[in-house]
Amino acid sequence: SSPAQMASRYKDVDPIQNIDPTIPVVAIHGTADSTVPWQLSQRYVQTVQQAGGQAEFYPMYGDSHGSLITPGSTHYTDVLDLITNHFQS
């Protein structure tokens, strides 16, 4: 099914159409991601900020869709540090 055929279902799961500005967002995205363009995460963060929410975008230069979460990869430790620093109690 395409978005045109199932518009309401796609709208229900589209993050940019379901922003809750009370939930802080940290978007970490590889710039070499060929599955999901990094610009979508950047646009999402900007939209959250425009809605009055707290959001930050961290591009991981050269990383693909999965490499940034692969142990031993270039930015793996950076990703863990960002998660740890943003979500500590």
N, C-alpha and C positions, 0 to 999 in steps of 0.2 A: 504494500500500500504506500502511496505517496502522500506527502503533506497535504496536497490539494484534495485527495480523496478522504483523508481522515483528519481534517483540520483541527477538530476539537481535541482529539487524542494527542496530536503533536503539540498543541498549545499547552495541554496539561503537564507535559514533561519537558518543555523547553525552558531551561533555566532563566533565560533573559526575560521571559514572559511571566515568570513566577518569583520575582525578586521580593525578598523580605528585608527591608533596610535595617531591621533590628538584629540581624544575624551577621556578625563580622565575617568577611571573606578574605582568604589568602589564596591567590591563584598562582600556581607554579606551572610553567609550561615550557617545553622544549621548542626552540626556534626552528629546528629541523624536523618537526613533527609533520609527517605527510598524511596522517590519519585525520587529525583535527588541527586546522590552522591556528597558530598561536594568537592571531589577531582576534579570534573569537573570545579568548580569555581576557585579552586586553579590553575589548569592547564591553564585556560583561562587567569588569571591574569599574570601568568608567560609568556605566549605567547605574550600578549600585551606588557609586559616589554621588551621581546626579540626583538619586532618590534620597539622599541624605544618610546613606549607610557608610560604614567603615569598610574599606576594601583596599587591598594592595596587590599589585601584579609583579611577579618575579619571573622574567624571562631567563631561561637556561640556554645560553648560546651554544648551538651545535648539537643539542640533545634531541633525540627523536621521541616518539610517543612513549616508549617504554624505557629508554636508556637512562633517564634521570632517576628511575627507581630501581635500577639494577645495581646490586652491591658491587662496589669496586669501580663504578663508572666515574667519570670526571666530576660530576656535580652531586653524586649520591650523598656525600657527607653534608654538602650545603643544603640539600633538601631536608635531611634529617634535622639539621640545626634550625632551619626556618620553622619546621613543624614544632619542634621542641620549644623554641622561643615564643611562638605565637599562642601556644595552647597549654602553657603551664598553668596550674591552678594557683 
